[in-house]
Amino acid sequence: MNRVLNTPDGWLAAVKLFEAYLSRPRKVDDLMSGLSAQFSQRERRRCQFLLYGAIRNLELISITINSKVDKEPRRRLKSILFIGATECLGDKKSRIPEIVDHAVGVSKHLLSSAETKFVNAVLRRTAECLSKIGEERHAIRNLEPEEFTRRLSYSFSHPPWLVRRWRKRLSEESVCKLVEWNQKSAVNYVYLKKGEVGSSRLGLVSTEWPGFYLTDGLDWNSVTDLISRGKAFVTDPANRLAVGLLDPRPGEAILDLCSAPGGKSLLISENLKGADSLLVSLDRPGPRMGRLRENLGRISGMRYEIIESDLLDVEPILFFDTALPASYDGVLLDVPCSNTGVLRRRPDAKWRLQEDDISHSATQQMVLLTQAARFVKPGGRLVYNTCSLEPEENEDVVEPFIDLSRNKFQLVQRIHSRPWIEGHDGGGAFLLRRKR
């Protein structure tokens, strides 16, 4: 939903946006884009916390509410129950009466008198049940496989098939840590460009990854000011892994494929300074291209070009027509994938994803990797990158590709990011080198 919400109240906005989600499930980022500029930073964050939390805990709250009612509530009523339950789940038990009273107050303006009484009764019982979920989570150890899957899926609100899939190749402890990681609110980072004013003067909180700083707790206006002046950009520390493998150097020509919204392109540009360096960022037409153009518009000290095209439609003649090289020292391919390494940041993805989607993604990824390889110079570097934890989208794509290339490419290095261990987004990155 892209219509503007004009009521600058985060709680009410979360109800309306979640109602829209129930009507037609979609990406939570797209829902948040409908918020009016009238919202204060505090109310925007409140709406984001409640909306993301409701979708993140969709199965848990849905099962709990359904156990308290005789029939499915209508969407607006259900939305108020969900947002109220989300706030109860994320707050102290002592605040539950206050949260319920607030939900009842909102209901008086949006629902009938009978439905308002229904909210009061059902939300109190739901909140009481959810307050015990911590005990349920701690008890999930040393169970039979199916019981482990059932209880973990419910209490940490994940599709059972996904938990079952992870348990086949990960330890019980790792699966528990992974789903627990996914259920926490995502942390936001900025990368401060080299040579800029010290982070302490800007109030940024340093991390273990050089150049990356936490933004949580800062006035967002000060962050956007840094970004608009080209001194910083928003990106997750996980993006440094693929760019680090690519190792772009001054004077090189680098091609960034599937590049929108541009976080990796900006990291690449940090190492490509110089008039004889070239960065070409390509992605298919769509809303994200606007963000790519905006982000790359802040690059200085080097040449960059943006191509708006589907990678599968790209032929070498396209580069000749735009006076660009047809082959590159380094190519980065960040493929579309299942997103299982970034479910903390994209909680809606776990409910859209179906088990067959993973094999379908792998098929598409092989086609994209084969196409990307056409643009690598002899002796050049190709980095294949995913935000997936699934082997089918990582090794099971790269290794057959090497065989199909008749060993024209060799695997030099691979990195797996496990979010519950590394502490940032997860996925796989593979450095391939083309033989001379």
C-alpha positions as CSV (number, residue, x, y, z in Angstrom):
1,M,0.0,0.0,0.0
2,N,1.5,3.3,-1.1
3,R,-1.3,5.7,0.0
4,V,-0.3,8.3,2.6
5,L,-1.4,7.9,6.2
6,N,-2.0,11.4,7.6
7,T,-2.7,10.6,11.2
8,P,0.7,11.2,13.0
9,D,0.1,8.5,15.6
10,G,2.4,5.5,15.4
11,W,0.1,3.1,17.1
12,L,-2.9,3.9,14.9
13,A,-0.7,3.9,11.8
14,A,0.6,0.4,12.7
15,V,-3.1,-0.8,13.0
16,K,-3.9,0.6,9.5
17,L,-0.8,-0.7,7.9
18,F,-1.2,-4.2,9.4
19,E,-4.8,-4.2,8.2
20,A,-3.5,-3.5,4.7
21,Y,-1.0,-6.3,5.1
22,L,-3.8,-8.7,6.1
23,S,-5.8,-7.6,3.0
24,R,-2.8,-8.2,0.7
25,P,0.5,-9.4,2.2
26,R,3.5,-7.5,0.8
27,K,6.9,-6.3,1.8
28,V,6.9,-4.4,5.1
29,D,9.3,-1.7,3.7
30,D,6.6,-1.0,1.1
31,L,4.0,-0.6,3.8
32,M,6.2,1.8,5.8
33,S,6.7,3.9,2.7
34,G,3.1,5.0,3.0
35,L,3.7,7.0,6.2
36,S,3.2,10.8,5.9
37,A,6.2,13.1,6.5
38,Q,4.1,14.6,9.3
39,F,5.1,11.7,11.6
40,S,7.7,12.6,14.2
41,Q,10.8,10.5,14.5
42,R,9.4,9.0,17.7
43,E,6.0,8.1,16.2
44,R,7.6,6.7,13.0
45,R,9.8,4.4,15.1
46,R,6.9,3.4,17.2
47,C,4.9,2.4,14.1
48,Q,7.9,0.5,12.7
49,F,8.5,-1.4,15.9
50,L,4.8,-2.4,16.2
51,L,4.3,-3.3,12.5
52,Y,7.5,-5.2,12.1
53,G,6.8,-7.0,15.4
54,A,3.3,-8.0,14.4
55,I,4.6,-9.5,11.1
56,R,7.6,-11.0,12.8
57,N,5.4,-12.8,15.3
58,L,2.5,-13.4,12.9
59,E,2.1,-17.2,13.6
60,L,2.6,-16.9,17.4
61,I,0.0,-14.2,17.8
62,S,-2.4,-15.7,15.3
63,I,-2.4,-19.1,17.1
64,T,-2.8,-17.4,20.5
65,I,-5.7,-15.1,19.4
66,N,-7.5,-17.9,17.6
67,S,-7.4,-20.1,20.7
68,K,-9.4,-17.3,22.5
69,V,-12.1,-16.8,19.9
70,D,-14.9,-18.8,18.3
71,K,-14.6,-17.3,14.8
72,E,-12.1,-15.3,12.8
73,P,-12.4,-11.6,13.6
74,R,-12.8,-9.1,10.8
75,R,-9.6,-7.4,9.6
76,R,-9.8,-4.1,11.5
77,L,-10.7,-5.8,14.7
78,K,-7.9,-8.4,14.2
79,S,-5.4,-5.6,13.4
80,I,-6.1,-3.9,16.8
81,L,-5.7,-7.2,18.6
82,F,-2.4,-7.9,16.8
83,I,-0.9,-4.5,17.4
84,G,-2.0,-4.7,21.1
85,A,-0.6,-8.2,21.4
86,T,2.7,-7.1,19.8
87,E,3.1,-4.3,22.3
88,C,2.4,-6.6,25.2
89,L,4.9,-9.2,23.9
90,G,7.6,-6.6,23.7
91,D,7.0,-4.9,27.0
92,K,7.0,-5.6,30.8
93,K,4.1,-7.6,32.2
94,S,3.3,-4.8,34.5
95,R,2.4,-2.6,31.6
96,I,-0.2,-5.0,30.1
97,P,-3.2,-3.3,31.7
98,E,-2.1,0.1,30.3
99,I,-1.5,-1.4,26.8
100,V,-4.9,-3.0,26.8
101,D,-6.6,0.2,28.0
102,H,-4.9,2.1,25.1
103,A,-6.1,-0.5,22.6
104,V,-9.7,-0.3,24.0
105,G,-9.5,3.5,23.7
106,V,-8.5,3.2,20.0
107,S,-11.2,0.6,19.4
108,K,-13.9,3.1,20.6
109,H,-13.1,5.2,17.6
110,L,-12.8,2.4,15.0
111,L,-15.1,-0.4,16.1
112,S,-18.6,-0.9,17.4
113,S,-19.4,-1.0,21.1
114,A,-19.7,-4.8,21.1
115,E,-16.3,-5.2,19.3
116,T,-14.6,-2.8,21.7
117,K,-15.7,-5.0,24.6
118,F,-14.5,-8.0,22.6
119,V,-11.0,-6.4,22.3
120,N,-10.9,-5.7,26.0
121,A,-11.7,-9.4,26.9
122,V,-9.7,-11.2,24.2
123,L,-6.6,-8.9,24.4
124,R,-6.3,-9.4,28.2
125,R,-6.4,-13.2,27.8
126,T,-4.0,-13.1,24.8
127,A,-1.6,-10.9,26.7
128,E,-1.6,-13.2,29.7
129,C,-0.8,-16.2,27.5
130,L,2.0,-14.4,25.6
131,S,3.6,-13.3,28.9
132,K,4.5,-16.9,29.5
133,I,6.2,-17.4,26.1
134,G,9.6,-16.9,27.6
135,E,9.1,-20.1,29.8
136,E,8.0,-22.0,26.7
137,R,11.1,-20.9,24.8
138,H,13.5,-22.0,27.5
139,A,11.9,-25.4,27.7
140,I,12.7,-26.3,24.0
141,R,15.6,-28.6,24.5
142,N,16.3,-32.3,24.0
143,L,12.9,-33.0,22.4
144,E,11.9,-35.5,19.6
145,P,12.5,-33.9,16.2
146,E,8.9,-33.2,15.4
147,E,8.0,-31.9,18.8
148,F,11.1,-29.7,18.7
149,T,9.9,-28.3,15.3
150,R,6.4,-27.8,16.5
151,R,7.3,-25.9,19.7
152,L,10.1,-23.9,18.2
153,S,8.0,-22.9,15.2
154,Y,5.2,-21.7,17.5
155,S,7.1,-19.9,20.2
156,F,9.6,-18.2,17.8
157,S,7.0,-17.8,15.0
158,H,8.6,-19.5,12.0
159,P,7.2,-21.7,9.3
160,P,7.6,-25.3,10.5
161,W,9.0,-26.5,7.2
162,L,11.8,-23.9,7.5
163,V,12.7,-25.0,11.1
164,R,12.6,-28.6,10.0
165,R,14.9,-27.8,7.0
166,W,17.5,-26.0,9.2
167,R,17.4,-28.8,11.8
168,K,18.5,-31.3,9.2
169,R,21.9,-29.7,8.8
170,L,22.4,-27.5,11.9
171,S,22.6,-28.4,15.6
172,E,19.7,-27.9,17.9
173,E,21.5,-25.1,19.6
174,S,22.3,-23.3,16.3
175,V,18.7,-23.5,15.1
176,C,17.5,-22.1,18.5
177,K,20.0,-19.2,18.2
178,L,19.1,-18.5,14.6
179,V,15.3,-18.2,15.2
180,E,16.0,-16.2,18.3
181,W,18.2,-13.8,16.3
182,N,15.5,-13.5,13.6
183,Q,12.9,-12.5,16.3
184,K,14.8,-9.4,17.5
185,S,14.4,-6.0,16.0
186,A,17.0,-5.3,13.2
187,V,19.9,-2.9,14.0
188,N,20.7,-0.1,11.6
189,Y,24.3,0.9,10.6
190,V,26.0,3.6,8.6
191,Y,29.3,3.4,6.9
192,L,31.4,6.6,7.5
193,K,33.4,7.4,4.4
194,K,37.2,7.4,4.7
195,G,38.7,10.7,5.8
196,E,35.5,12.1,7.2
197,V,35.2,13.8,10.6
198,G,35.7,11.6,13.6
199,S,32.7,9.4,14.6
200,S,32.9,10.6,18.3
201,R,32.1,14.1,17.2
202,L,29.1,12.9,15.3
203,G,27.8,10.8,18.2
204,L,28.1,7.6,16.2
205,V,28.6,4.3,18.2
206,S,31.6,2.3,16.9
207,T,31.4,-1.4,16.1
208,E,33.9,-4.2,15.7
209,W,33.8,-3.7,11.9
210,P,36.0,-0.7,10.9
211,G,34.0,2.1,9.3
212,F,30.6,0.8,10.4
213,Y,28.7,2.6,13.1
214,L,25.4,2.0,14.9
215,T,22.6,4.6,14.4
216,D,20.1,3.4,17.0
217,G,19.4,6.0,19.6
218,L,20.7,8.9,17.4
219,D,18.5,11.7,16.1
220,W,17.7,10.4,12.6
221,N,17.9,13.9,11.2
222,S,21.6,14.1,12.0
223,V,22.1,10.7,10.2
224,T,20.2,11.9,7.1
225,D,22.3,15.1,7.1
226,L,25.5,13.0,7.0
227,I,24.0,10.9,4.1
228,S,22.8,13.9,2.1
229,R,26.2,15.5,2.3
230,G,27.8,12.4,1.0
231,K,29.8,11.7,4.2
232,A,28.0,8.4,5.1
233,F,25.6,5.8,3.7
234,V,23.3,3.2,5.2
235,T,24.5,-0.4,4.7
236,D,24.9,-3.6,6.8
237,P,28.4,-4.8,7.8
238,A,27.7,-8.0,5.9
239,N,28.1,-6.2,2.7
240,R,31.8,-5.7,3.4
241,L,32.4,-9.5,2.9
242,A,31.5,-9.6,-0.8
243,V,33.3,-6.3,-1.5
244,G,36.3,-7.5,0.4
245,L,36.5,-10.6,-1.7
246,L,36.2,-8.5,-4.9
247,D,39.0,-6.3,-3.7
248,P,38.5,-3.4,-6.1
249,R,41.6,-1.3,-6.7
250,P,42.2,2.2,-8.1
251,G,42.4,2.2,-11.9
252,E,40.2,-0.8,-12.3
253,A,36.8,-1.2,-14.1
254,I,34.2,-2.9,-11.9
255,L,30.8,-4.1,-12.8
256,D,28.2,-4.4,-10.0
257,L,25.2,-6.5,-11.1
258,C,21.8,-6.6,-9.4
259,S,23.1,-3.5,-7.6
260,A,20.1,-1.6,-6.4
261,P,19.8,0.1,-3.9
262,G,23.5,0.6,-4.1
263,G,25.1,-0.3,-0.7
264,K,27.7,-2.5,-2.3
265,S,28.4,0.0,-5.1
266,L,29.1,2.7,-2.5
267,L,31.5,0.4,-0.7
268,I,33.2,-0.5,-4.0
269,S,33.6,3.2,-4.8
270,E,35.5,3.7,-1.5
271,N,38.4,1.7,-3.0
272,L,38.2,2.9,-6.6
273,K,39.1,6.6,-6.3
274,G,40.9,8.1,-9.3
275,A,39.9,9.5,-12.7
276,D,41.0,6.3,-14.4
277,S,38.7,4.1,-12.3
278,L,35.2,3.0,-13.5
279,L,32.2,1.6,-11.6
280,V,29.2,0.4,-13.6
281,S,26.1,-0.4,-11.6
282,L,23.3,-2.4,-13.3
283,D,19.9,-3.4,-12.2
284,R,16.5,-4.0,-13.8
285,P,13.8,-1.2,-13.9
286,G,11.9,-0.7,-10.7
287,P,11.4,1.5,-7.7
288,R,14.8,0.6,-6.3
289,M,16.5,2.3,-9.2
290,G,15.6,5.7,-7.8
291,R,17.5,4.9,-4.6
292,L,20.5,3.6,-6.6
293,R,20.7,6.9,-8.6
294,E,20.3,8.9,-5.4
295,N,23.0,6.9,-3.6
296,L,25.5,6.9,-6.4
297,G,24.9,10.6,-7.1
298,R,27.0,11.3,-4.0
299,I,30.1,9.6,-5.4
300,S,33.0,11.9,-6.2
301,G,36.5,11.5,-7.4
302,M,35.8,8.8,-10.0
303,R,33.7,7.9,-12.9
304,Y,30.5,5.9,-12.5
305,E,27.7,4.8,-14.8
306,I,24.2,3.4,-14.2
307,I,22.5,0.9,-16.6
308,E,18.9,0.2,-16.2
309,S,18.3,-3.3,-17.7
310,D,17.5,-6.8,-16.8
311,L,20.8,-8.7,-16.6
312,L,19.4,-11.6,-18.7
313,D,18.7,-9.1,-21.5
314,V,22.2,-7.6,-21.5
315,E,24.4,-8.2,-24.5
316,P,28.0,-6.9,-25.1
317,I,26.6,-4.5,-27.7
318,L,24.8,-2.6,-24.9
319,F,28.2,-1.6,-23.4
320,F,29.6,-0.6,-26.8
321,D,26.5,1.6,-27.4
322,T,27.1,3.4,-24.1
323,A,30.9,3.7,-24.7
324,L,31.6,1.3,-21.8
325,P,34.0,-1.7,-21.7
326,A,32.5,-5.1,-22.5
327,S,34.6,-6.9,-19.9
328,Y,35.8,-6.0,-16.4
329,D,38.5,-6.5,-13.9
330,G,36.0,-7.4,-11.3
331,V,32.3,-8.4,-11.4
332,L,30.0,-8.6,-8.3
333,L,26.7,-10.5,-8.7
334,D,24.4,-10.1,-5.7
335,V,21.6,-12.5,-6.8
336,P,18.0,-12.5,-5.8
337,C,17.5,-15.3,-3.2
338,S,15.3,-16.7,-0.5
339,N,16.5,-14.1,2.1
340,T,16.9,-16.7,4.8
341,G,20.0,-14.9,6.1
342,V,18.2,-11.6,6.6
343,L,14.8,-12.6,8.1
344,R,15.5,-10.3,11.1
345,R,15.6,-7.4,8.7
346,R,12.8,-8.7,6.4
347,P,10.3,-10.6,8.6
348,D,7.7,-10.7,5.9
349,A,9.9,-12.8,3.8
350,K,9.5,-15.9,5.9
351,W,5.8,-15.9,5.4
352,R,6.0,-15.4,1.6
353,L,8.6,-18.1,1.1
354,Q,7.6,-21.6,0.1
355,E,9.9,-24.6,0.2
356,D,9.9,-25.0,-3.6
357,D,11.0,-21.4,-3.9
358,I,14.5,-22.3,-2.9
359,S,15.1,-24.7,-5.7
360,H,13.5,-22.3,-8.2
361,S,15.8,-19.5,-6.9
362,A,18.8,-21.8,-7.4
363,T,17.8,-22.4,-11.0
364,Q,17.6,-18.7,-11.7
365,Q,20.8,-18.0,-9.8
366,M,22.7,-20.4,-12.1
367,V,21.4,-18.6,-15.2
368,L,22.4,-15.2,-13.7
369,L,25.9,-16.4,-12.7
370,T,26.5,-17.8,-16.2
371,Q,25.4,-14.5,-17.7
372,A,27.6,-12.5,-15.3
373,A,30.6,-14.6,-16.1
374,R,30.5,-13.3,-19.7
375,F,31.7,-9.9,-18.6
376,V,34.8,-11.0,-16.6
377,K,38.2,-10.3,-18.2
378,P,40.7,-13.2,-18.5
379,G,42.4,-13.2,-15.1
380,G,39.6,-11.1,-13.7
381,R,37.5,-11.7,-10.5
382,L,33.9,-12.7,-10.2
383,V,32.1,-12.6,-6.8
384,Y,28.8,-14.5,-6.3
385,N,26.9,-13.2,-3.3
386,T,23.6,-14.2,-1.6
387,C,21.8,-13.3,1.6
388,S,20.7,-17.0,1.9
389,L,21.7,-19.6,4.4
390,E,20.7,-22.5,2.2
391,P,23.4,-24.6,0.5
392,E,21.2,-25.0,-2.6
393,E,21.6,-21.2,-3.3
394,N,25.3,-21.1,-2.4
395,E,27.7,-24.1,-3.0
396,D,25.1,-26.0,-5.0
397,V,25.1,-23.1,-7.5
398,V,28.8,-22.2,-7.6
399,E,30.3,-25.7,-7.8
400,P,28.2,-26.9,-10.8
401,F,28.8,-23.5,-12.5
402,I,32.6,-24.2,-12.3
403,D,32.1,-27.6,-13.9
404,L,29.8,-26.1,-16.6
405,S,32.4,-23.4,-17.4
406,R,34.9,-26.3,-18.1
407,N,37.0,-25.0,-15.3
408,K,37.5,-21.6,-17.0
409,F,36.8,-20.3,-13.5
410,Q,38.3,-21.5,-10.2
411,L,37.0,-21.0,-6.7
412,V,39.5,-19.0,-4.7
413,Q,37.7,-18.3,-1.4
414,R,34.3,-18.6,0.2
415,I,32.8,-16.9,3.2
416,H,29.6,-17.9,5.1
417,S,28.1,-15.4,7.4
418,R,25.9,-16.9,10.1
419,P,24.0,-14.1,11.8
420,W,23.8,-15.7,15.2
421,I,27.6,-16.0,15.3
422,E,28.9,-13.0,13.2
423,G,26.2,-10.6,14.6
424,H,25.1,-9.2,11.3
425,D,23.1,-10.2,8.2
426,G,23.8,-13.7,6.9
427,G,24.6,-15.2,3.5
428,G,27.3,-16.6,1.3
429,A,30.1,-14.9,-0.8
430,F,32.3,-16.8,-3.3
431,L,35.4,-15.4,-5.1
432,L,36.0,-17.0,-8.5
433,R,38.9,-16.1,-10.8
434,R,38.8,-16.5,-14.5
435,K,41.8,-18.2,-16.0
436,R,43.9,-16.2,-18.4
